[in-house]
């Protein structure tokens, strides 16, 4: 299961339900995908097929929606 958190600028931001316990988000568009750690700070973890411009744009959107992503994580992965 991979619930979508939000979509913006051609990207889909989502989680995988059974994966790494460290808070992170996956980002996908038509060219590829990436994974960003959210703690202790936002950091690119993995990338496949995205350009530097797309990574920068995804990072910016993660910064902009950080609270939404964090809240979605806490709801999906209750402690």
mmCIF file of the N, C-alpha and C atoms, coordinates in Angstrom:
data_MODEL
# 
_entry.id   MODEL 
# 
loop_
_atom_site.group_PDB 
_atom_site.id 
_atom_site.type_symbol 
_atom_site.label_atom_id 
_atom_site.label_alt_id 
_atom_site.label_comp_id 
_atom_site.label_asym_id 
_atom_site.label_entity_id 
_atom_site.label_seq_id 
_atom_site.pdbx_PDB_ins_code 
_atom_site.Cartn_x 
_atom_site.Cartn_y 
_atom_site.Cartn_z 
_atom_site.occupancy 
_atom_site.B_iso_or_equiv 
_atom_site.pdbx_formal_charge 
_atom_site.auth_seq_id 
_atom_site.auth_comp_id 
_atom_site.auth_asym_id 
_atom_site.auth_atom_id 
_atom_site.pdbx_PDB_model_num 
ATOM 1   N N  . UNK A 1 1  ? 0.842  -1.170 0.000   1.00 0.00 ? 1  UNK A N  1 
ATOM 2   C CA . UNK A 1 1  ? 0.000  0.000  0.000   1.00 0.00 ? 1  UNK A CA 1 
ATOM 3   C C  . UNK A 1 1  ? 0.889  1.236  0.000   1.00 0.00 ? 1  UNK A C  1 
ATOM 4   N N  . UNK A 1 2  ? 0.565  2.205  -0.821  1.00 0.00 ? 2  UNK A N  1 
ATOM 5   C CA . UNK A 1 2  ? 1.350  3.435  -0.879  1.00 0.00 ? 2  UNK A CA 1 
ATOM 6   C C  . UNK A 1 2  ? 0.413  4.641  -0.984  1.00 0.00 ? 2  UNK A C  1 
ATOM 7   N N  . UNK A 1 3  ? -0.044 5.142  0.156   1.00 0.00 ? 3  UNK A N  1 
ATOM 8   C CA . UNK A 1 3  ? -0.983 6.253  0.147   1.00 0.00 ? 3  UNK A CA 1 
ATOM 9   C C  . UNK A 1 3  ? -0.364 7.544  -0.380  1.00 0.00 ? 3  UNK A C  1 
ATOM 10  N N  . UNK A 1 4  ? -1.101 8.227  -1.237  1.00 0.00 ? 4  UNK A N  1 
ATOM 11  C CA . UNK A 1 4  ? -0.671 9.516  -1.758  1.00 0.00 ? 4  UNK A CA 1 
ATOM 12  C C  . UNK A 1 4  ? -0.960 10.592 -0.730  1.00 0.00 ? 4  UNK A C  1 
ATOM 13  N N  . UNK A 1 5  ? 0.024  11.432 -0.454  1.00 0.00 ? 5  UNK A N  1 
ATOM 14  C CA . UNK A 1 5  ? -0.140 12.537 0.485   1.00 0.00 ? 5  UNK A CA 1 
ATOM 15  C C  . UNK A 1 5  ? -0.697 13.743 -0.261  1.00 0.00 ? 5  UNK A C  1 
ATOM 16  N N  . UNK A 1 6  ? -0.053 14.083 -1.395  1.00 0.00 ? 6  UNK A N  1 
ATOM 17  C CA . UNK A 1 6  ? -0.544 15.168 -2.244  1.00 0.00 ? 6  UNK A CA 1 
ATOM 18  C C  . UNK A 1 6  ? 0.129  15.067 -3.607  1.00 0.00 ? 6  UNK A C  1 
ATOM 19  N N  . UNK A 1 7  ? -0.415 15.818 -4.544  1.00 0.00 ? 7  UNK A N  1 
ATOM 20  C CA . UNK A 1 7  ? 0.149  15.942 -5.890  1.00 0.00 ? 7  UNK A CA 1 
ATOM 21  C C  . UNK A 1 7  ? 0.359  17.425 -6.168  1.00 0.00 ? 7  UNK A C  1 
ATOM 22  N N  . UNK A 1 8  ? 1.487  17.743 -6.807  1.00 0.00 ? 8  UNK A N  1 
ATOM 23  C CA . UNK A 1 8  ? 1.782  19.131 -7.159  1.00 0.00 ? 8  UNK A CA 1 
ATOM 24  C C  . UNK A 1 8  ? 2.842  19.157 -8.251  1.00 0.00 ? 8  UNK A C  1 
ATOM 25  N N  . UNK A 1 9  ? 2.687  20.074 -9.184  1.00 0.00 ? 9  UNK A N  1 
ATOM 26  C CA . UNK A 1 9  ? 3.678  20.315 -10.245 1.00 0.00 ? 9  UNK A CA 1 
ATOM 27  C C  . UNK A 1 9  ? 4.072  19.034 -10.982 1.00 0.00 ? 9  UNK A C  1 
ATOM 28  N N  . UNK A 1 10 ? 3.128  18.124 -11.178 1.00 0.00 ? 10 UNK A N  1 
ATOM 29  C CA . UNK A 1 10 ? 3.403  16.884 -11.888 1.00 0.00 ? 10 UNK A CA 1 
ATOM 30  C C  . UNK A 1 10 ? 4.031  15.793 -11.036 1.00 0.00 ? 10 UNK A C  1 
ATOM 31  N N  . UNK A 1 11 ? 4.206  16.045 -9.735  1.00 0.00 ? 11 UNK A N  1 
ATOM 32  C CA . UNK A 1 11 ? 4.783  15.071 -8.819  1.00 0.00 ? 11 UNK A CA 1 
ATOM 33  C C  . UNK A 1 11 ? 3.702  14.436 -7.961  1.00 0.00 ? 11 UNK A C  1 
ATOM 34  N N  . UNK A 1 12 ? 3.926  13.212 -7.585  1.00 0.00 ? 12 UNK A N  1 
ATOM 35  C CA . UNK A 1 12 ? 3.108  12.522 -6.582  1.00 0.00 ? 12 UNK A CA 1 
ATOM 36  C C  . UNK A 1 12 ? 3.997  12.296 -5.363  1.00 0.00 ? 12 UNK A C  1 
ATOM 37  N N  . UNK A 1 13 ? 3.516  12.678 -4.197  1.00 0.00 ? 13 UNK A N  1 
ATOM 38  C CA . UNK A 1 13 ? 4.239  12.510 -2.942  1.00 0.00 ? 13 UNK A CA 1 
ATOM 39  C C  . UNK A 1 13 ? 3.515  11.437 -2.147  1.00 0.00 ? 13 UNK A C  1 
ATOM 40  N N  . UNK A 1 14 ? 4.240  10.403 -1.704  1.00 0.00 ? 14 UNK A N  1 
ATOM 41  C CA . UNK A 1 14 ? 3.581  9.251  -1.089  1.00 0.00 ? 14 UNK A CA 1 
ATOM 42  C C  . UNK A 1 14 ? 4.512  8.507  -0.144  1.00 0.00 ? 14 UNK A C  1 
ATOM 43  N N  . UNK A 1 15 ? 3.924  7.570  0.617   1.00 0.00 ? 15 UNK A N  1 
ATOM 44  C CA . UNK A 1 15 ? 4.647  6.658  1.500   1.00 0.00 ? 15 UNK A CA 1 
ATOM 45  C C  . UNK A 1 15 ? 4.436  5.237  1.004   1.00 0.00 ? 15 UNK A C  1 
ATOM 46  N N  . UNK A 1 16 ? 5.347  4.349  1.398   1.00 0.00 ? 16 UNK A N  1 
ATOM 47  C CA . UNK A 1 16 ? 5.111  2.910  1.320   1.00 0.00 ? 16 UNK A CA 1 
ATOM 48  C C  . UNK A 1 16 ? 4.767  2.466  2.730   1.00 0.00 ? 16 UNK A C  1 
ATOM 49  N N  . UNK A 1 17 ? 3.783  1.618  2.852   1.00 0.00 ? 17 UNK A N  1 
ATOM 50  C CA . UNK A 1 17 ? 3.320  1.231  4.180   1.00 0.00 ? 17 UNK A CA 1 
ATOM 51  C C  . UNK A 1 17 ? 4.306  0.372  4.957   1.00 0.00 ? 17 UNK A C  1 
ATOM 52  N N  . UNK A 1 18 ? 5.041  -0.472 4.309   1.00 0.00 ? 18 UNK A N  1 
ATOM 53  C CA . UNK A 1 18 ? 5.957  -1.377 5.018   1.00 0.00 ? 18 UNK A CA 1 
ATOM 54  C C  . UNK A 1 18 ? 7.387  -1.132 4.530   1.00 0.00 ? 18 UNK A C  1 
ATOM 55  N N  . UNK A 1 19 ? 7.984  -0.145 5.129   1.00 0.00 ? 19 UNK A N  1 
ATOM 56  C CA . UNK A 1 19 ? 9.317  0.219  4.692   1.00 0.00 ? 19 UNK A CA 1 
ATOM 57  C C  . UNK A 1 19 ? 10.100 0.799  5.862   1.00 0.00 ? 19 UNK A C  1 
ATOM 58  N N  . UNK A 1 20 ? 11.184 1.412  5.565   1.00 0.00 ? 20 UNK A N  1 
ATOM 59  C CA . UNK A 1 20 ? 12.064 2.080  6.516   1.00 0.00 ? 20 UNK A CA 1 
ATOM 60  C C  . UNK A 1 20 ? 11.281 2.874  7.575   1.00 0.00 ? 20 UNK A C  1 
ATOM 61  N N  . UNK A 1 21 ? 11.564 2.657  8.856   1.00 0.00 ? 21 UNK A N  1 
ATOM 62  C CA . UNK A 1 21 ? 10.815 3.372  9.898   1.00 0.00 ? 21 UNK A CA 1 
ATOM 63  C C  . UNK A 1 21 ? 11.191 4.850  10.048  1.00 0.00 ? 21 UNK A C  1 
ATOM 64  N N  . UNK A 1 22 ? 12.359 5.250  9.539   1.00 0.00 ? 22 UNK A N  1 
ATOM 65  C CA . UNK A 1 22 ? 12.755 6.661  9.612   1.00 0.00 ? 22 UNK A CA 1 
ATOM 66  C C  . UNK A 1 22 ? 11.823 7.481  8.721   1.00 0.00 ? 22 UNK A C  1 
ATOM 67  N N  . UNK A 1 23 ? 11.371 8.634  9.228   1.00 0.00 ? 23 UNK A N  1 
ATOM 68  C CA . UNK A 1 23 ? 10.408 9.449  8.498   1.00 0.00 ? 23 UNK A CA 1 
ATOM 69  C C  . UNK A 1 23 ? 10.997 9.909  7.150   1.00 0.00 ? 23 UNK A C  1 
ATOM 70  N N  . UNK A 1 24 ? 10.256 9.605  6.084   1.00 0.00 ? 24 UNK A N  1 
ATOM 71  C CA . UNK A 1 24 ? 10.691 9.974  4.736   1.00 0.00 ? 24 UNK A CA 1 
ATOM 72  C C  . UNK A 1 24 ? 9.472  10.048 3.813   1.00 0.00 ? 24 UNK A C  1 
ATOM 73  N N  . UNK A 1 25 ? 9.702  10.554 2.610   1.00 0.00 ? 25 UNK A N  1 
ATOM 74  C CA . UNK A 1 25 ? 8.638  10.648 1.618   1.00 0.00 ? 25 UNK A CA 1 
ATOM 75  C C  . UNK A 1 25 ? 9.210  10.257 0.251   1.00 0.00 ? 25 UNK A C  1 
ATOM 76  N N  . UNK A 1 26 ? 8.401  9.609  -0.546  1.00 0.00 ? 26 UNK A N  1 
ATOM 77  C CA . UNK A 1 26 ? 8.759  9.278  -1.927  1.00 0.00 ? 26 UNK A CA 1 
ATOM 78  C C  . UNK A 1 26 ? 8.121  10.300 -2.844  1.00 0.00 ? 26 UNK A C  1 
ATOM 79  N N  . UNK A 1 27 ? 8.822  10.620 -3.922  1.00 0.00 ? 27 UNK A N  1 
ATOM 80  C CA . UNK A 1 27 ? 8.365  11.593 -4.905  1.00 0.00 ? 27 UNK A CA 1 
ATOM 81  C C  . UNK A 1 27 ? 8.515  10.950 -6.277  1.00 0.00 ? 27 UNK A C  1 
ATOM 82  N N  . UNK A 1 28 ? 7.471  11.065 -7.107  1.00 0.00 ? 28 UNK A N  1 
ATOM 83  C CA . UNK A 1 28 ? 7.516  10.435 -8.426  1.00 0.00 ? 28 UNK A CA 1 
ATOM 84  C C  . UNK A 1 28 ? 6.886  11.364 -9.453  1.00 0.00 ? 28 UNK A C  1 
ATOM 85  N N  . UNK A 1 29 ? 7.484  11.393 -10.635 1.00 0.00 ? 29 UNK A N  1 
ATOM 86  C CA . UNK A 1 29 ? 6.861  12.032 -11.797 1.00 0.00 ? 29 UNK A CA 1 
ATOM 87  C C  . UNK A 1 29 ? 7.105  11.131 -13.003 1.00 0.00 ? 29 UNK A C  1 
ATOM 88  N N  . UNK A 1 30 ? 6.801  11.625 -14.181 1.00 0.00 ? 30 UNK A N  1 
ATOM 89  C CA . UNK A 1 30 ? 6.907  10.791 -15.384 1.00 0.00 ? 30 UNK A CA 1 
ATOM 90  C C  . UNK A 1 30 ? 8.344  10.399 -15.719 1.00 0.00 ? 30 UNK A C  1 
ATOM 91  N N  . UNK A 1 31 ? 9.340  11.111 -15.174 1.00 0.00 ? 31 UNK A N  1 
ATOM 92  C CA . UNK A 1 31 ? 10.737 10.831 -15.504 1.00 0.00 ? 31 UNK A CA 1 
ATOM 93  C C  . UNK A 1 31 ? 11.445 9.915  -14.519 1.00 0.00 ? 31 UNK A C  1 
ATOM 94  N N  . UNK A 1 32 ? 10.943 9.858  -13.303 1.00 0.00 ? 32 UNK A N  1 
ATOM 95  C CA . UNK A 1 32 ? 11.633 9.049  -12.306 1.00 0.00 ? 32 UNK A CA 1 
ATOM 96  C C  . UNK A 1 32 ? 11.072 9.258  -10.928 1.00 0.00 ? 32 UNK A C  1 
ATOM 97  N N  . UNK A 1 33 ? 11.894 8.935  -9.948  1.00 0.00 ? 33 UNK A N  1 
ATOM 98  C CA . UNK A 1 33 ? 11.443 9.042  -8.567  1.00 0.00 ? 33 UNK A CA 1 
ATOM 99  C C  . UNK A 1 33 ? 12.621 9.305  -7.645  1.00 0.00 ? 33 UNK A C  1 
ATOM 100 N N  . UNK A 1 34 ? 12.283 9.725  -6.438  1.00 0.00 ? 34 UNK A N  1 
ATOM 101 C CA . UNK A 1 34 ? 13.291 9.985  -5.420  1.00 0.00 ? 34 UNK A CA 1 
ATOM 102 C C  . UNK A 1 34 ? 12.687 9.720  -4.051  1.00 0.00 ? 34 UNK A C  1 
ATOM 103 N N  . UNK A 1 35 ? 13.571 9.564  -3.092  1.00 0.00 ? 35 UNK A N  1 
ATOM 104 C CA . UNK A 1 35 ? 13.168 9.421  -1.692  1.00 0.00 ? 35 UNK A CA 1 
ATOM 105 C C  . UNK A 1 35 ? 13.919 10.488 -0.913  1.00 0.00 ? 35 UNK A C  1 
ATOM 106 N N  . UNK A 1 36 ? 13.209 11.181 -0.033  1.00 0.00 ? 36 UNK A N  1 
ATOM 107 C CA . UNK A 1 36 ? 13.809 12.210 0.811   1.00 0.00 ? 36 UNK A CA 1 
ATOM 108 C C  . UNK A 1 36 ? 13.604 11.844 2.270   1.00 0.00 ? 36 UNK A C  1 
ATOM 109 N N  . UNK A 1 37 ? 14.689 11.901 3.075   1.00 0.00 ? 37 UNK A N  1 
ATOM 110 C CA . UNK A 1 37 ? 14.560 11.789 4.520   1.00 0.00 ? 37 UNK A CA 1 
ATOM 111 C C  . UNK A 1 37 ? 13.940 13.082 5.022   1.00 0.00 ? 37 UNK A C  1 
ATOM 112 N N  . UNK A 1 38 ? 13.141 13.003 6.045   1.00 0.00 ? 38 UNK A N  1 
ATOM 113 C CA . UNK A 1 38 ? 12.526 14.185 6.637   1.00 0.00 ? 38 UNK A CA 1 
ATOM 114 C C  . UNK A 1 38 ? 13.124 14.517 7.997   1.00 0.00 ? 38 UNK A C  1 
ATOM 115 N N  . UNK A 1 39 ? 13.804 13.554 8.596   1.00 0.00 ? 39 UNK A N  1 
ATOM 116 C CA . UNK A 1 39 ? 14.451 13.788 9.885   1.00 0.00 ? 39 UNK A CA 1 
ATOM 117 C C  . UNK A 1 39 ? 15.885 13.282 9.843   1.00 0.00 ? 39 UNK A C  1 
ATOM 118 N N  . UNK A 1 40 ? 16.824 13.886 10.490  1.00 0.00 ? 40 UNK A N  1 
ATOM 119 C CA . UNK A 1 40 ? 16.655 15.075 11.314  1.00 0.00 ? 40 UNK A CA 1 
ATOM 120 C C  . UNK A 1 40 ? 16.468 16.354 10.507  1.00 0.00 ? 40 UNK A C  1 
ATOM 121 N N  . UNK A 1 41 ? 16.742 16.287 9.219   1.00 0.00 ? 41 UNK A N  1 
ATOM 122 C CA . UNK A 1 41 ? 16.477 17.410 8.309   1.00 0.00 ? 41 UNK A CA 1 
ATOM 123 C C  . UNK A 1 41 ? 16.149 16.828 6.932   1.00 0.00 ? 41 UNK A C  1 
ATOM 124 N N  . UNK A 1 42 ? 15.591 17.641 6.059   1.00 0.00 ? 42 UNK A N  1 
ATOM 125 C CA . UNK A 1 42 ? 15.219 17.162 4.720   1.00 0.00 ? 42 UNK A CA 1 
ATOM 126 C C  . UNK A 1 42 ? 16.490 16.921 3.913   1.00 0.00 ? 42 UNK A C  1 
ATOM 127 N N  . UNK A 1 43 ? 16.603 15.694 3.398   1.00 0.00 ? 43 UNK A N  1 
ATOM 128 C CA . UNK A 1 43 ? 17.818 15.281 2.698   1.00 0.00 ? 43 UNK A CA 1 
ATOM 129 C C  . UNK A 1 43 ? 17.470 14.245 1.638   1.00 0.00 ? 43 UNK A C  1 
ATOM 130 N N  . UNK A 1 44 ? 18.048 14.379 0.464   1.00 0.00 ? 44 UNK A N  1 
ATOM 131 C CA . UNK A 1 44 ? 17.848 13.406 -0.607  1.00 0.00 ? 44 UNK A CA 1 
ATOM 132 C C  . UNK A 1 44 ? 18.489 12.076 -0.209  1.00 0.00 ? 44 UNK A C  1 
ATOM 133 N N  . UNK A 1 45 ? 17.701 11.004 -0.277  1.00 0.00 ? 45 UNK A N  1 
ATOM 134 C CA . UNK A 1 45 ? 18.197 9.673  0.093   1.00 0.00 ? 45 UNK A CA 1 
ATOM 135 C C  . UNK A 1 45 ? 18.507 8.825  -1.134  1.00 0.00 ? 45 UNK A C  1 
ATOM 136 N N  . UNK A 1 46 ? 17.589 8.797  -2.093  1.00 0.00 ? 46 UNK A N  1 
ATOM 137 C CA . UNK A 1 46 ? 17.744 7.992  -3.310  1.00 0.00 ? 46 UNK A CA 1 
ATOM 138 C C  . UNK A 1 46 ? 17.149 8.755  -4.480  1.00 0.00 ? 46 UNK A C  1 
ATOM 139 N N  . UNK A 1 47 ? 17.659 8.460  -5.660  1.00 0.00 ? 47 UNK A N  1 
ATOM 140 C CA . UNK A 1 47 ? 17.130 9.107  -6.858  1.00 0.00 ? 47 UNK A CA 1 
ATOM 141 C C  . UNK A 1 47 ? 17.282 8.182  -8.059  1.00 0.00 ? 47 UNK A C  1 
ATOM 142 N N  . UNK A 1 48 ? 16.276 8.198  -8.919  1.00 0.00 ? 48 UNK A N  1 
ATOM 143 C CA . UNK A 1 48 ? 16.319 7.453  -10.169 1.00 0.00 ? 48 UNK A CA 1 
ATOM 144 C C  . UNK A 1 48 ? 15.624 8.272  -11.247 1.00 0.00 ? 48 UNK A C  1 
ATOM 145 N N  . UNK A 1 49 ? 16.369 8.762  -12.204 1.00 0.00 ? 49 UNK A N  1 
ATOM 146 C CA . UNK A 1 49 ? 15.796 9.369  -13.396 1.00 0.00 ? 49 UNK A CA 1 
ATOM 147 C C  . UNK A 1 49 ? 15.391 10.825 -13.332 1.00 0.00 ? 49 UNK A C  1 
ATOM 148 N N  . UNK A 1 50 ? 15.424 11.464 -12.170 1.00 0.00 ? 50 UNK A N  1 
ATOM 149 C CA . UNK A 1 50 ? 15.030 12.872 -12.089 1.00 0.00 ? 50 UNK A CA 1 
ATOM 150 C C  . UNK A 1 50 ? 16.224 13.778 -12.370 1.00 0.00 ? 50 UNK A C  1 
ATOM 151 N N  . UNK A 1 51 ? 15.955 14.897 -13.015 1.00 0.00 ? 51 UNK A N  1 
ATOM 152 C CA . UNK A 1 51 ? 17.005 15.884 -13.281 1.00 0.00 ? 51 UNK A CA 1 
ATOM 153 C C  . UNK A 1 51 ? 17.261 16.714 -12.025 1.00 0.00 ? 51 UNK A C  1 
ATOM 154 N N  . UNK A 1 52 ? 18.355 17.446 -12.022 1.00 0.00 ? 52 UNK A N  1 
ATOM 155 C CA . UNK A 1 52 ? 18.663 18.320 -10.887 1.00 0.00 ? 52 UNK A CA 1 
ATOM 156 C C  . UNK A 1 52 ? 17.545 19.345 -10.683 1.00 0.00 ? 52 UNK A C  1 
ATOM 157 N N  . UNK A 1 53 ? 17.005 19.857 -11.766 1.00 0.00 ? 53 UNK A N  1 
ATOM 158 C CA . UNK A 1 53 ? 15.896 20.819 -11.671 1.00 0.00 ? 53 UNK A CA 1 
ATOM 159 C C  . UNK A 1 53 ? 14.680 20.172 -10.995 1.00 0.00 ? 53 UNK A C  1 
ATOM 160 N N  . UNK A 1 54 ? 14.357 18.942 -11.355 1.00 0.00 ? 54 UNK A N  1 
ATOM 161 C CA . UNK A 1 54 ? 13.218 18.242 -10.759 1.00 0.00 ? 54 UNK A CA 1 
ATOM 162 C C  . UNK A 1 54 ? 13.460 17.949 -9.277  1.00 0.00 ? 54 UNK A C  1 
ATOM 163 N N  . UNK A 1 55 ? 14.682 17.602 -8.929  1.00 0.00 ? 55 UNK A N  1 
ATOM 164 C CA . UNK A 1 55 ? 15.016 17.357 -7.524  1.00 0.00 ? 55 UNK A CA 1 
ATOM 165 C C  . UNK A 1 55 ? 14.845 18.639 -6.717  1.00 0.00 ? 55 UNK A C  1 
ATOM 166 N N  . UNK A 1 56 ? 15.337 19.740 -7.263  1.00 0.00 ? 56 UNK A N  1 
ATOM 167 C CA . UNK A 1 56 ? 15.205 21.038 -6.594  1.00 0.00 ? 56 UNK A CA 1 
ATOM 168 C C  . UNK A 1 56 ? 13.743 21.413 -6.414  1.00 0.00 ? 56 UNK A C  1 
ATOM 169 N N  . UNK A 1 57 ? 12.941 21.188 -7.438  1.00 0.00 ? 57 UNK A N  1 
ATOM 170 C CA . UNK A 1 57 ? 11.519 21.498 -7.365  1.00 0.00 ? 57 UNK A CA 1 
ATOM 171 C C  . UNK A 1 57 ? 10.824 20.609 -6.334  1.00 0.00 ? 57 UNK A C  1 
ATOM 172 N N  . UNK A 1 58 ? 11.128 19.324 -6.329  1.00 0.00 ? 58 UNK A N  1 
ATOM 173 C CA . UNK A 1 58 ? 10.539 18.407 -5.350  1.00 0.00 ? 58 UNK A CA 1 
ATOM 174 C C  . UNK A 1 58 ? 10.945 18.806 -3.941  1.00 0.00 ? 58 UNK A C  1 
ATOM 175 N N  . UNK A 1 59 ? 12.202 19.146 -3.745  1.00 0.00 ? 59 UNK A N  1 
ATOM 176 C CA . UNK A 1 59 ? 12.688 19.577 -2.435  1.00 0.00 ? 59 UNK A CA 1 
ATOM 177 C C  . UNK A 1 59 ? 11.919 20.813 -1.968  1.00 0.00 ? 59 UNK A C  1 
ATOM 178 N N  . UNK A 1 60 ? 11.735 21.748 -2.855  1.00 0.00 ? 60 UNK A N  1 
ATOM 179 C CA . UNK A 1 60 ? 11.000 22.971 -2.530  1.00 0.00 ? 60 UNK A CA 1 
ATOM 180 C C  . UNK A 1 60 ? 9.559  22.656 -2.117  1.00 0.00 ? 60 UNK A C  1 
ATOM 181 N N  . UNK A 1 61 ? 8.924  21.745 -2.827  1.00 0.00 ? 61 UNK A N  1 
ATOM 182 C CA . UNK A 1 61 ? 7.552  21.357 -2.492  1.00 0.00 ? 61 UNK A CA 1 
ATOM 183 C C  . UNK A 1 61 ? 7.488  20.624 -1.156  1.00 0.00 ? 61 UNK A C  1 
ATOM 184 N N  . UNK A 1 62 ? 8.504  19.829 -0.860  1.00 0.00 ? 62 UNK A N  1 
ATOM 185 C CA . UNK A 1 62 ? 8.561  19.160 0.436   1.00 0.00 ? 62 UNK A CA 1 
ATOM 186 C C  . UNK A 1 62 ? 8.699  20.203 1.549   1.00 0.00 ? 62 UNK A C  1 
ATOM 187 N N  . UNK A 1 63 ? 9.535  21.193 1.347   1.00 0.00 ? 63 UNK A N  1 
ATOM 188 C CA . UNK A 1 63 ? 9.686  22.269 2.336   1.00 0.00 ? 63 UNK A CA 1 
ATOM 189 C C  . UNK A 1 63 ? 8.343  22.979 2.546   1.00 0.00 ? 63 UNK A C  1 
ATOM 190 N N  . UNK A 1 64 ? 7.687  23.284 1.448   1.00 0.00 ? 64 UNK A N  1 
ATOM 191 C CA . UNK A 1 64 ? 6.412  24.002 1.498   1.00 0.00 ? 64 UNK A CA 1 
ATOM 192 C C  . UNK A 1 64 ? 5.325  23.191 2.205   1.00 0.00 ? 64 UNK A C  1 
ATOM 193 N N  . UNK A 1 65 ? 5.320  21.883 2.022   1.00 0.00 ? 65 UNK A N  1 
ATOM 194 C CA . UNK A 1 65 ? 4.277  21.006 2.565   1.00 0.00 ? 65 UNK A CA 1 
ATOM 195 C C  . UNK A 1 65 ? 4.770  20.141 3.726   1.00 0.00 ? 65 UNK A C  1 
ATOM 196 N N  . UNK A 1 66 ? 5.862  20.539 4.332   1.00 0.00 ? 66 UNK A N  1 
ATOM 197 C CA . UNK A 1 66 ? 6.474  19.719 5.378   1.00 0.00 ? 66 UNK A CA 1 
ATOM 198 C C  . UNK A 1 66 ? 5.483  19.350 6.480   1.00 0.00 ? 66 UNK A C  1 
ATOM 199 N N  . UNK A 1 67 ? 4.702  20.297 6.956   1.00 0.00 ? 67 UNK A N  1 
ATOM 200 C CA . UNK A 1 67 ? 3.732  20.003 8.023   1.00 0.00 ? 67 UNK A CA 1 
ATOM 201 C C  . UNK A 1 67 ? 2.685  18.994 7.569   1.00 0.00 ? 67 UNK A C  1 
ATOM 202 N N  . UNK A 1 68 ? 2.214  19.134 6.341   1.00 0.00 ? 68 UNK A N  1 
ATOM 203 C CA . UNK A 1 68 ? 1.228  18.183 5.801   1.00 0.00 ? 68 UNK A CA 1 
ATOM 204 C C  . UNK A 1 68 ? 1.816  16.772 5.728   1.00 0.00 ? 68 UNK A C  1 
ATOM 205 N N  . UNK A 1 69 ? 3.054  16.677 5.260   1.00 0.00 ? 69 UNK A N  1 
ATOM 206 C CA . UNK A 1 69 ? 3.717  15.375 5.142   1.00 0.00 ? 69 UNK A CA 1 
ATOM 207 C C  . UNK A 1 69 ? 3.915  14.771 6.526   1.00 0.00 ? 69 UNK A C  1 
ATOM 208 N N  . UNK A 1 70 ? 4.404  15.575 7.450   1.00 0.00 ? 70 UNK A N  1 
ATOM 209 C CA . UNK A 1 70 ? 4.630  15.111 8.819   1.00 0.00 ? 70 UNK A CA 1 
ATOM 210 C C  . UNK A 1 70 ? 3.324  14.604 9.434   1.00 0.00 ? 70 UNK A C  1 
ATOM 211 N N  . UNK A 1 71 ? 2.256  15.373 9.303   1.00 0.00 ? 71 UNK A N  1 
ATOM 212 C CA . UNK A 1 71 ? 0.964  14.965 9.862   1.00 0.00 ? 71 UNK A CA 1 
ATOM 213 C C  . UNK A 1 71 ? 0.442  13.687 9.211   1.00 0.00 ? 71 UNK A C  1 
ATOM 214 N N  . UNK A 1 72 ? 0.612  13.563 7.903   1.00 0.00 ? 72 UNK A N  1 
ATOM 215 C CA . UNK A 1 72 ? 0.176  12.354 7.201   1.00 0.00 ? 72 UNK A CA 1 
ATOM 216 C C  . UNK A 1 72 ? 0.975  11.146 7.686   1.00 0.00 ? 72 UNK A C  1 
ATOM 217 N N  . UNK A 1 73 ? 2.281  11.329 7.908   1.00 0.00 ? 73 UNK A N  1 
ATOM 218 C CA . UNK A 1 73 ? 3.123  10.243 8.417   1.00 0.00 ? 73 UNK A CA 1 
ATOM 219 C C  . UNK A 1 73 ? 2.622  9.788  9.786   1.00 0.00 ? 73 UNK A C  1 
ATOM 220 N N  . UNK A 1 74 ? 2.363  10.754 10.675  1.00 0.00 ? 74 UNK A N  1 
ATOM 221 C CA . UNK A 1 74 ? 1.934  10.427 12.033  1.00 0.00 ? 74 UNK A CA 1 
ATOM 222 C C  . UNK A 1 74 ? 0.572  9.725  12.032  1.00 0.00 ? 74 UNK A C  1 
ATOM 223 N N  . UNK A 1 75 ? -0.296 10.061 11.104  1.00 0.00 ? 75 UNK A N  1 
ATOM 224 C CA . UNK A 1 75 ? -1.577 9.388  11.003  1.00 0.00 ? 75 UNK A CA 1 
ATOM 225 C C  . UNK A 1 75 ? -1.429 7.981  10.430  1.00 0.00 ? 75 UNK A C  1 
ATOM 226 N N  . UNK A 1 76 ? -0.556 7.830  9.439   1.00 0.00 ? 76 UNK A N  1 
ATOM 227 C CA . UNK A 1 76 ? -0.397 6.537  8.771   1.00 0.00 ? 76 UNK A CA 1 
ATOM 228 C C  . UNK A 1 76 ? 0.436  5.556  9.608   1.00 0.00 ? 76 UNK A C  1 
ATOM 229 N N  . UNK A 1 77 ? 1.388  6.095  10.350  1.00 0.00 ? 77 UNK A N  1 
ATOM 230 C CA . UNK A 1 77 ? 2.278  5.272  11.169  1.00 0.00 ? 77 UNK A CA 1 
ATOM 231 C C  . UNK A 1 77 ? 2.163  5.684  12.631  1.00 0.00 ? 77 UNK A C  1 
ATOM 232 N N  . UNK A 1 78 ? 1.017  5.432  13.265  1.00 0.00 ? 78 UNK A N  1 
ATOM 233 C CA . UNK A 1 78 ? 0.875  5.854  14.666  1.00 0.00 ? 78 UNK A CA 1 
ATOM 234 C C  . UNK A 1 78 ? 1.865  5.110  15.559  1.00 0.00 ? 78 UNK A C  1 
ATOM 235 N N  . UNK A 1 79 ? 2.338  5.800  16.561  1.00 0.00 ? 79 UNK A N  1 
ATOM 236 C CA . UNK A 1 79 ? 3.341  5.196  17.472  1.00 0.00 ? 79 UNK A CA 1 
ATOM 237 C C  . UNK A 1 79 ? 2.679  4.607  18.667  1.00 0.00 ? 79 UNK A C  1 
# 
